[in-house]
């Protein structure tokens, strides 16, 4: 039995963005460990991870408290892009303290992006298929996270960390571009 959605484009949009967000998070965790190891502060990676989690909690609570005018379909790509930009910026951190701050900033986008993806899935699913729609989001995020961890391990061995962080930022941006709602075609106005 398949999931019944309003349209396949609905599914593709939020699933692609969610895969990108998962890839970003999966790679970020390993990049943080590599960063801390290269700065001879491996134990301090816990602070960077804690900052990411705290940022995600604050972002999620703040996101839920705001009355948004921007539609869900437009919010998800923007949130994914914010996550990507903060990940790319983390590659330029001079020390673990700055990395932790940037990890916290990245976290501000994480919970809102996932929340928005779940809300989109709920909207797109037909009655009786809401649980399956949520499972699509969860599966997309977990698959992306696993893939992000896998390619992060390969990148760390071959590239400078700045490049690793930049490449790690690409999946959510690409997902955001692929998942951005299409602009409705408007016929030309009069002559």
N, CA, C and O of each residue as an XYZ file, in Angstrom:
764
protein
N       0.837     -1.171      0.000
C       0.000      0.000      0.000
C       0.887      1.241      0.000
O       1.725      1.408      0.886
N       0.708      2.092     -0.971
C       1.528      3.298     -1.084
C       0.934      4.458     -0.326
O      -0.216      4.420      0.111
N       1.730      5.475     -0.181
C       1.273      6.695      0.474
C       0.538      7.536     -0.559
O       1.003      7.699     -1.687
N      -0.599      8.062     -0.170
C      -1.378      8.909     -1.078
C      -1.106     10.361     -0.729
O      -1.416     10.833      0.365
N      -0.514     11.056     -1.696
C      -0.212     12.466     -1.534
C      -1.025     13.259     -2.537
O      -1.624     12.703     -3.457
N      -1.036     14.552     -2.346
C      -1.724     15.432     -3.284
C      -1.059     15.344     -4.661
O      -1.738     15.489     -5.678
N       0.221     15.116     -4.710
C       0.947     14.992     -5.975
C       2.382     14.592     -5.698
O       2.923     14.897     -4.634
N       2.997     13.914     -6.644
C       4.360     13.427     -6.456
C       5.330     14.584     -6.263
O       6.327     14.435     -5.556
N       5.060     15.734     -6.876
C       5.945     16.891     -6.697
C       5.958     17.336     -5.244
O       6.983     17.801     -4.747
N       4.821     17.198     -4.554
C       4.760     17.556     -3.140
C       5.760     16.726     -2.342
O       6.489     17.255     -1.503
N       5.788     15.438     -2.609
C       6.684     14.531     -1.896
C       8.134     14.846     -2.244
O       8.977     14.977     -1.356
N       8.413     14.964     -3.508
C       9.788     15.194     -3.964
C      10.356     16.446     -3.329
O      11.507     16.449     -2.893
N       9.574     17.506     -3.269
C      10.079     18.769     -2.733
C      10.555     18.635     -1.301
O      11.693     18.995     -1.000
N       9.733     18.137     -0.428
C      10.159     18.120      0.971
C      11.102     16.977      1.283
O      11.912     17.090      2.203
N      11.024     15.884      0.548
C      11.945     14.768      0.792
C      13.368     15.136      0.352
O      14.324     14.818      1.059
N      13.524     15.783     -0.771
C      14.864     16.178     -1.232
C      15.523     17.150     -0.259
O      16.713     17.030      0.033
N      14.762     18.097      0.233
C      15.316     19.046      1.193
C      15.693     18.323      2.481
O      16.742     18.595      3.066
N      14.844     17.409      2.920
C      15.099     16.679      4.164
C      16.321     15.783      4.045
O      17.087     15.665      5.001
N      16.522     15.151      2.902
C      17.738     14.360      2.674
C      18.960     15.265      2.795
O      19.947     14.893      3.430
N      18.900     16.445      2.192
C      20.017     17.399      2.270
C      20.300     17.848      3.689
O      21.461     17.977      4.077
N      19.253     18.088      4.471
C      19.431     18.475      5.872
C      20.082     17.335      6.648
O      20.973     17.571      7.464
N      19.646     16.107      6.402
C      20.255     14.950      7.055
C      21.718     14.787      6.689
O      22.552     14.503      7.548
N      22.031     14.970      5.403
C      23.428     14.868      4.966
C      24.288     15.923      5.652
O      25.421     15.657      6.051
N      23.739     17.106      5.781
C      24.457     18.197      6.438
C      24.768     17.832      7.884
O      25.902     17.987      8.337
N      23.770     17.352      8.601
C      23.984     17.009     10.007
C      24.943     15.833     10.159
O      25.806     15.844     11.037
N      24.795     14.816      9.305
C      25.692     13.662      9.377
C      27.139     14.036      9.133
O      28.037     13.524      9.801
N      27.370     14.923      8.185
C      28.750     15.336      7.903
C      29.266     16.302      8.965
O      30.438     16.238      9.334
N      28.414     17.193      9.460
C      28.836     18.178     10.453
C      29.408     17.518     11.701
O      30.423     17.964     12.235
N      28.766     16.475     12.157
C      29.256     15.793     13.366
C      30.676     15.279     13.183
O      31.514     15.447     14.068
N      30.952     14.661     12.053
C      32.307     14.160     11.815
C      33.299     15.281     11.562
O      34.455     15.194     11.975
N      32.859     16.326     10.890
C      33.754     17.467     10.665
C      34.141     18.118     11.986
O      35.277     18.562     12.153
N      33.201     18.174     12.920
C      33.508     18.741     14.244
C      34.563     17.907     14.971
O      35.468     18.453     15.602
N      34.443     16.601     14.878
C      35.431     15.721     15.511
C      36.799     15.928     14.864
O      37.805     16.055     15.563
N      36.839     15.961     13.531
C      38.114     16.172     12.828
C      38.708     17.527     13.185
O      39.920     17.643     13.367
N      37.870     18.546     13.288
C      38.336     19.883     13.649
C      38.968     19.859     15.040
O      40.076     20.356     15.236
N      38.258     19.281     15.992
C      38.765     19.223     17.372
C      40.053     18.414     17.448
O      40.972     18.777     18.182
N      40.124     17.328     16.700
C      41.336     16.505     16.698
C      42.517     17.275     16.110
O      43.624     17.218     16.645
N      42.288     17.985     15.025
C      43.365     18.749     14.375
C      43.822     19.945     15.224
O      44.929     20.454     15.053
N      42.961     20.374     16.129
C      43.331     21.460     17.044
C      43.745     20.917     18.413
O      43.831     21.669     19.384
N      44.001     19.617     18.485
C      44.440     18.937     19.711
C      43.514     19.216     20.894
O      43.968     19.410     22.021
N      42.196     19.234     20.615
C      41.192     19.457     21.650
C      40.031     18.491     21.466
O      38.870     18.899     21.484
N      40.340     17.227     21.291
C      39.307     16.253     20.965
C      38.182     16.226     21.984
O      37.018     16.103     21.602
N      38.493     16.338     23.268
C      37.444     16.301     24.294
C      36.505     17.499     24.174
O      35.352     17.424     24.598
N      36.982     18.589     23.609
C      36.169     19.803     23.490
C      35.086     19.684     22.426
O      34.203     20.538     22.352
N      35.137     18.638     21.597
C      34.095     18.463     20.580
C      32.730     18.333     21.242
O      31.714     18.643     20.621
N      32.691     17.883     22.483
C      31.414     17.773     23.202
C      30.738     19.137     23.313
O      29.511     19.228     23.261
N      31.537     20.204     23.465
C      30.963     21.551     23.553
C      30.336     21.968     22.230
O      29.274     22.590     22.208
N      30.993     21.626     21.132
C      30.450     21.962     19.818
C      29.156     21.196     19.549
O      28.195     21.754     19.019
N      29.139     19.919     19.917
C      27.926     19.112     19.745
C      26.803     19.622     20.647
O      25.642     19.661     20.240
N      27.156     20.012     21.876
C      26.151     20.548     22.801
C      25.584     21.863     22.279
O      24.388     22.123     22.407
N      26.436     22.685     21.695
C      25.973     23.953     21.128
C      25.009     23.712     19.973
O      24.010     24.419     19.838
N      25.304     22.719     19.142
C      24.407     22.356     18.046
C      23.046     21.939     18.590
O      22.010     22.391     18.102
N      23.052     21.079     19.598
C      21.796     20.607     20.191
C      21.034     21.746     20.861
O      19.815     21.845     20.718
N      21.742     22.605     21.591
C      21.088     23.732     22.253
C      20.511     24.698     21.219
O      19.397     25.195     21.380
N      21.267     24.958     20.167
C      20.769     25.824     19.098
C      19.521     25.252     18.458
O      18.588     25.991     18.141
N      19.496     23.940     18.266
C      18.333     23.293     17.686
C      17.118     23.431     18.604
O      16.008     23.681     18.134
N      17.325     23.268     19.905
C      16.217     23.412     20.863
C      15.687     24.841     20.855
O      14.476     25.058     20.807
N      16.585     25.808     20.904
C      16.168     27.218     20.892
C      15.472     27.547     19.566
O      14.435     28.211     19.546
N      16.052     27.076     18.468
C      15.444     27.321     17.159
C      14.054     26.721     17.052
O      13.139     27.354     16.527
N      13.895     25.509     17.545
C      12.593     24.856     17.483
C      11.547     25.567     18.330
O      10.413     25.758     17.892
N      11.929     25.959     19.544
C      10.980     26.656     20.416
C      10.607     28.026     19.851
O       9.446     28.431     19.892
N      11.593     28.722     19.330
C      11.336     30.041     18.736
C      10.467     29.913     17.499
O       9.531     30.688     17.301
N      10.780     28.937     16.674
C      10.028     28.709     15.440
C       8.557     28.436     15.747
O       7.667     28.933     15.056
N       8.315     27.649     16.779
C       6.938     27.325     17.150
C       6.188     28.489     17.750
O       4.957     28.494     17.743
N       6.894     29.475     18.269
C       6.252     30.621     18.910
C       5.910     31.749     17.939
O       5.192     32.683     18.294
N       6.425     31.660     16.715
C       6.222     32.724     15.732
C       5.010     32.410     14.859
O       4.804     31.267     14.453
N       4.219     33.432     14.580
C       3.126     33.301     13.608
C       3.692     33.680     12.248
O       3.961     34.850     11.975
N       3.867     32.685     11.410
C       4.547     32.884     10.134
C       3.588     33.349      9.052
O       2.466     32.853      8.949
N       4.029     34.293      8.257
C       3.278     34.725      7.075
C       3.769     33.955      5.853
O       3.016     33.728      4.906
N       5.024     33.561      5.883
C       5.633     32.834      4.770
C       5.115     31.402      4.765
O       5.072     30.749      5.808
N       4.724     30.919      3.604
C       4.176     29.562      3.493
C       5.236     28.512      3.806
O       6.433     28.749      3.649
N       4.774     27.354      4.250
C       5.670     26.244      4.581
C       6.591     25.895      3.419
O       7.784     25.662      3.613
N       6.033     25.860      2.209
C       6.809     25.477      1.029
C       7.990     26.414      0.799
O       9.019     26.001      0.264
N       7.844     27.660      1.198
C       8.933     28.620      1.040
C       9.882     28.607      2.233
O      11.068     28.905      2.088
N       9.369     28.267      3.398
C      10.209     28.256      4.600
C      11.255     27.155      4.571
O      12.404     27.385      4.946
N      10.873     25.956      4.129
C      11.799     24.816      4.181
C      13.089     25.074      3.402
O      14.166     24.846      3.952
N      13.035     25.536      2.157
C      14.294     25.819      1.453
C      15.119     26.912      2.129
O      16.349     26.844      2.129
N      14.466     27.907      2.698
C      15.199     28.971      3.384
C      15.899     28.447      4.636
O      17.045     28.806      4.904
N      15.222     27.612      5.389
C      15.822     27.031      6.587
C      16.998     26.125      6.229
O      18.034     26.150      6.894
N      16.833     25.332      5.180
C      17.928     24.457      4.735
C      19.126     25.274      4.277
O      20.270     24.894      4.522
N      18.868     26.386      3.617
C      19.952     27.254      3.162
C      20.661     27.898      4.354
O      21.887     28.008      4.356
N      19.907     28.321      5.360
C      20.515     28.868      6.575
C      21.413     27.857      7.262
O      22.500     28.197      7.729
N      20.960     26.621      7.321
C      21.770     25.539      7.894
C      23.051     25.366      7.089
O      24.135     25.232      7.658
N      22.925     25.369      5.772
C      24.093     25.185      4.904
C      25.101     26.316      5.058
O      26.304     26.069      5.135
N      24.625     27.541      5.102
C      25.529     28.678      5.228
C      26.284     28.653      6.557
O      27.471     28.972      6.609
N      25.595     28.276      7.618
C      26.284     28.205      8.918
C      27.295     27.067      8.939
O      28.335     27.179      9.588
N      27.006     25.971      8.239
C      27.970     24.875      8.142
C      29.199     25.324      7.358
O      30.331     25.060      7.766
N      28.980     25.995      6.244
C      30.116     26.470      5.439
C      30.974     27.450      6.246
O      32.202     27.406      6.175
N      30.333     28.326      7.006
C      31.069     29.295      7.825
C      31.892     28.600      8.902
O      32.965     29.082      9.265
N      31.406     27.480      9.415
C      32.120     26.749     10.469
C      33.499     26.285     10.000
O      34.407     26.114     10.814
N      33.656     26.084      8.715
C      34.947     25.676      8.191
C      36.037     26.719      8.392
O      37.224     26.393      8.352
N      35.649     27.954      8.604
C      36.618     29.034      8.796
C      36.874     29.344     10.266
O      37.598     30.288     10.582
N      36.294     28.565     11.160
C      36.470     28.812     12.595
C      37.948     28.671     12.973
O      38.600     27.706     12.574
N      38.478     29.634     13.742
C      39.884     29.562     14.138
C      40.132     28.651     15.342
O      41.253     28.194     15.567
N      39.071     28.395     16.111
C      39.239     27.562     17.309
C      37.921     26.884     17.656
O      36.892     27.143     17.032
N      37.965     26.024     18.650
C      36.789     25.233     19.025
C      35.672     26.102     19.592
O      34.498     25.754     19.467
N      36.018     27.222     20.212
C      34.995     28.128     20.739
C      34.150     28.724     19.631
O      32.922     28.744     19.720
N      34.802     29.207     18.592
C      34.085     29.778     17.448
C      33.311     28.678     16.729
O      32.182     28.900     16.293
N      33.904     27.504     16.603
C      33.198     26.376     15.991
C      31.928     26.065     16.768
O      30.890     25.781     16.171
N      32.000     26.116     18.093
C      30.823     25.852     18.920
C      29.736     26.891     18.688
O      28.558     26.548     18.594
N      30.121     28.141     18.595
C      29.140     29.209     18.330
C      28.479     28.982     16.973
O      27.259     29.086     16.844
N      29.289     28.671     15.967
C      28.740     28.428     14.629
C      27.884     27.157     14.602
O      26.893     27.089     13.876
N      28.269     26.159     15.391
C      27.435     24.969     15.525
C      26.091     25.313     16.145
O      25.058     24.785     15.733
N      26.103     26.199     17.138
C      24.855     26.654     17.747
C      23.977     27.387     16.754
O      22.758     27.220     16.750
N      24.597     28.199     15.912
C      23.846     28.909     14.874
C      23.242     27.914     13.883
O      22.089     28.057     13.476
N      24.023     26.911     13.499
C      23.499     25.868     12.608
C      22.296     25.184     13.246
O      21.304     24.900     12.575
N      22.392     24.924     14.536
C      21.291     24.285     15.245
C      20.014     25.088     15.197
O      18.926     24.512     15.200
N      20.117     26.418     15.154
C      18.920     27.259     15.094
C      18.035     26.914     13.897
O      16.822     27.121     13.941
N      18.639     26.390     12.832
C      17.892     26.046     11.623
C      17.448     24.591     11.585
O      16.541     24.237     10.831
N      18.081     23.746     12.393
C      17.846     22.304     12.296
C      16.437     21.894     12.697
O      15.708     21.340     11.875
N      16.041     22.148     13.921
C      14.697     21.744     14.369
C      13.599     22.412     13.542
O      12.626     21.744     13.192
N      13.714     23.706     13.213
C      12.688     24.303     12.364
C      12.588     23.648     10.980
O      11.489     23.479     10.452
N      13.729     23.282     10.397
C      13.689     22.623      9.083
C      12.970     21.276      9.175
O      12.130     20.956      8.334
N      13.302     20.496     10.194
C      12.642     19.189     10.339
C      11.161     19.346     10.664
O      10.325     18.614     10.135
N      10.842     20.291     11.527
C       9.438     20.544     11.862
C       8.654     20.924     10.622
O       7.543     20.439     10.410
N       9.226     21.786      9.806
C       8.558     22.217      8.579
C       8.370     21.047      7.624
O       7.322     20.929      6.990
N       9.368     20.184      7.514
C       9.242     19.013      6.643
C       8.114     18.098      7.111
O       7.345     17.591      6.294
N       8.014     17.889      8.412
C       6.918     17.068      8.942
C       5.567     17.727      8.694
O       4.594     17.043      8.376
N       5.499     19.029      8.834
C       4.238     19.738      8.587
C       3.846     19.658      7.117
O       2.667     19.502      6.798
N       4.823     19.763      6.221
C       4.543     19.628      4.794
C       4.057     18.222      4.452
O       3.143     18.042      3.647
N       4.681     17.238      5.075
C       4.254     15.856      4.842
C       2.817     15.670      5.288
O       2.024     15.022      4.605
N       2.489     16.237      6.427
C       1.130     16.125      6.946
C       0.128     16.794      6.013
O      -0.958     16.266      5.775
N       0.498     17.956      5.488
C      -0.376     18.672      4.554
C      -0.554     17.919      3.243
O      -1.647     17.892      2.677
N       0.525     17.309      2.764
C       0.496     16.658      1.453
C      -0.193     15.301      1.480
O      -0.661     14.823      0.447
N      -0.257     14.680      2.648
C      -0.814     13.327      2.740
C      -2.332     13.351      2.734
O      -2.969     14.238      3.303
N      -2.883     12.357      2.077
C      -4.330     12.172      2.110
C      -4.726     11.664      3.496
O      -3.889     11.165      4.247
N      -5.986     11.796      3.819
C      -6.482     11.289      5.103
C      -6.157      9.794      5.192
O      -6.354      9.052      4.230
N      -5.669      9.370      6.330
C      -5.312      7.971      6.528
C      -3.882      7.644      6.135
O      -3.438      6.511      6.322
N      -3.148      8.614      5.594
C      -1.767      8.358      5.176
C      -0.782      9.283      5.879
O       0.372      9.386      5.463
N      -1.217      9.948      6.927
C      -0.368     10.928      7.621
C       0.841     10.258      8.284
O       1.943     10.806      8.244
N       0.653      9.097      8.887
C       1.770      8.399      9.536
C       2.806      7.986      8.511
O       4.008      8.109      8.751
N       2.349      7.497      7.372
C       3.277      7.104      6.320
C       4.034      8.312      5.767
O       5.215      8.213      5.435
N       3.350      9.447      5.672
C       4.009     10.652      5.187
C       5.115     11.078      6.146
O       6.198     11.472      5.714
N       4.842     10.998      7.444
C       5.876     11.320      8.438
C       7.038     10.345      8.339
O       8.194     10.725      8.529
N       6.734      9.095      8.042
C       7.798      8.094      7.888
C       8.701      8.445      6.704
O       9.903      8.186      6.754
N       8.145      9.028      5.645
C       8.962      9.464      4.520
C       9.970     10.521      4.959
O      11.137     10.478      4.570
N       9.512     11.466      5.770
C      10.407     12.521      6.255
C      11.504     11.915      7.121
O      12.683     12.225      6.953
N      11.108     11.054      8.045
C      12.068     10.423      8.950
C      13.089      9.592      8.180
O      14.286      9.652      8.462
N      12.615      8.820      7.214
C      13.504      7.990      6.404
C      14.451      8.858      5.571
O      15.635      8.546      5.442
N      13.924      9.942      5.011
C      14.763     10.844      4.212
C      15.862     11.452      5.077
O      17.017     11.517      4.657
N      15.510     11.894      6.276
C      16.505     12.500      7.166
C      17.568     11.477      7.579
O      18.763     11.767      7.523
N      17.139     10.293      7.989
C      18.088      9.267      8.431
C      18.968      8.770      7.297
O      20.155      8.519      7.501
N      18.409      8.627      6.116
C      19.201      8.215      4.954
C      20.237      9.290      4.629
O      21.400      8.988      4.364
N      19.800     10.540      4.654
C      20.725     11.639      4.407
C      21.826     11.701      5.451
O      22.987     11.936      5.116
N      21.472     11.494      6.710
C      22.464     11.530      7.787
C      23.511     10.431      7.609
O      24.705     10.671      7.787
N      23.062      9.232      7.259
C      23.995      8.130      7.031
C      24.909      8.425      5.843
O      26.114      8.181      5.902
N      24.329      8.950      4.769
C      25.136      9.285      3.588
C      26.116     10.409      3.914
O      27.262     10.383      3.466
N      25.670     11.393      4.691
C      26.552     12.493      5.078
C      27.732     12.011      5.895
O      28.858     12.467      5.695
N      27.485     11.099      6.809
C      28.583     10.536      7.602
C      29.563      9.778      6.720
O      30.777      9.873      6.896
N      29.025      9.028      5.773
C      29.884      8.224      4.893
C      30.777      9.115      4.026
O      31.987      8.898      3.956
N      30.189     10.109      3.372
C      31.036     10.924      2.501
C      31.935     11.842      3.315
O      33.012     12.209      2.845
N      31.524     12.226      4.527
C      32.391     13.062      5.368
C      33.678     12.319      5.693
O      34.762     12.904      5.675
N      33.558     11.032      5.989
C      34.747     10.238      6.280
C      35.711     10.205      5.104
O      36.927     10.251      5.289
N      35.169     10.127      3.904
C      36.014     10.123      2.709
C      36.650     11.491      2.477
O      37.817     11.580      2.095
N      35.890     12.545      2.706
C      36.416     13.892      2.479
C      37.517     14.251      3.463
O      38.527     14.842      3.080
N      37.330     13.899      4.723
C      38.290     14.255      5.768
C      39.680     13.704      5.457
O      40.689     14.342      5.759
N      39.727     12.528      4.857
C      41.008     11.909      4.520
C      41.712     12.609      3.354
O      42.930     12.507      3.214
N      40.952     13.316      2.525
C      41.507     13.819      1.274
C      41.621     15.336      1.150
O      42.422     15.832      0.358
N      40.825     16.080      1.929
C      40.750     17.520      1.718
C      41.006     18.310      2.993
O      40.935     17.779      4.101
N      41.303     19.580      2.810
C      41.409     20.493      3.949
C      40.024     20.638      4.572
O      39.013     20.521      3.881
N      39.982     20.891      5.872
C      38.692     20.977      6.560
C      37.800     22.091      6.016
O      36.580     21.932      5.978
N      38.380     23.205      5.599
C      37.574     24.286      5.027
C      36.797     23.760      3.824
O      35.610     24.048      3.677
N      37.456     22.997      2.972
C      36.796     22.418      1.803
C      35.751     21.392      2.224
O      34.681     21.311      1.619
N      36.050     20.617      3.245
C      35.087     19.623      3.739
C      33.796     20.291      4.190
O      32.702     19.864      3.819
N      33.931     21.347      4.997
C      32.748     22.056      5.474
C      31.964     22.657      4.304
O      30.733     22.622      4.301
N      32.669     23.206      3.316
C      31.994     23.796      2.155
C      31.240     22.735      1.355
O      30.103     22.957      0.939
N      31.870     21.594      1.142
C      31.218     20.512      0.397
C      30.053     19.956      1.214
O      29.015     19.601      0.656
N      30.222     19.881      2.527
C      29.140     19.417      3.392
C      27.925     20.330      3.362
O      26.812     19.897      3.662
N      28.133     21.589      3.001
C      27.030     22.546      2.925
C      26.240     22.413      1.621
O      25.136     22.950      1.521
N      26.769     21.723      0.639
C      26.094     21.631     -0.660
C      24.770     20.863     -0.638
O      23.806     21.339     -1.238
N      24.667     19.706      0.016
C      23.397     18.960     -0.061
C      22.156     19.736      0.376
O      21.137     19.656     -0.311
N      22.187     20.484      1.485
C      20.962     21.216      1.807
C      20.657     22.337      0.806
O      19.491     22.645      0.558
N      21.702     22.947      0.230
C      21.470     23.987     -0.771
C      20.872     23.366     -2.028
O      19.903     23.884     -2.583
N      21.455     22.249     -2.474
C      20.922     21.574     -3.655
C      19.500     21.069     -3.407
O      18.637     21.160     -4.279
N      19.271     20.536     -2.202
C      17.916     20.112     -1.845
C      16.957     21.285     -1.827
O      15.813     21.165     -2.264
N      17.423     22.424     -1.321
C      16.580     23.623     -1.274
C      16.239     24.100     -2.685
O      15.106     24.494     -2.962
N      17.237     24.060     -3.574
C      16.974     24.471     -4.956
C      15.995     23.523     -5.638
O      15.077     23.954     -6.336
N      16.203     22.233     -5.427
C      15.312     21.239     -6.026
C      13.940     21.259     -5.359
O      12.928     20.950     -5.988
N      13.916     21.625     -4.083
C      12.659     21.596     -3.342
C      11.917     22.906     -3.309
O      10.842     22.987     -2.714
N      12.464     23.951     -3.938
C      11.771     25.240     -3.921
C      10.507     25.132     -4.743
O      10.524     24.569     -5.838
N       9.404     25.667     -4.228
C       8.152     25.563     -4.993
C       8.269     26.291     -6.331
O       8.895     27.347     -6.421
N       7.671     25.723     -7.351
C       7.755     26.367     -8.665
C       7.011     27.698     -8.653
O       6.008     27.864     -7.960
N       7.523     28.630     -9.429
C       6.860     29.921     -9.573
C       5.730     29.747    -10.567
O       5.949     29.261    -11.677
N       4.525     30.136    -10.182
C       3.415     29.967    -11.126
C       3.639     30.793    -12.385
O       4.120     31.925    -12.325
N       3.287     30.217    -13.513
C       3.430     30.906    -14.791
C       2.289     31.903    -14.931
O       1.117     31.556    -14.786
N       2.648     33.126    -15.212
C       1.625     34.154    -15.427
C       1.718     34.621    -16.873
O       2.789     35.002    -17.346
N       0.599     34.586    -17.561
C       0.629     35.055    -18.950
C       0.940     36.551    -19.001
O       0.631     37.283    -18.061
N       1.546     37.002    -20.092
C       1.863     38.425    -20.211
C       0.603     39.271    -20.136
O      -0.454     38.868    -20.621
N       0.717     40.432    -19.534
C      -0.413     41.354    -19.398
C      -0.518     42.235    -20.628
O       0.487     42.787    -21.075
N      -1.676     42.376    -21.166
C      -2.017     43.309    -22.252
C      -0.870     43.740    -23.150
O       0.287     43.408    -22.892
N      -1.177     44.448    -24.160
C      -0.169     44.966    -25.081
C       0.048     46.428    -24.937
O       0.871     47.003    -25.649
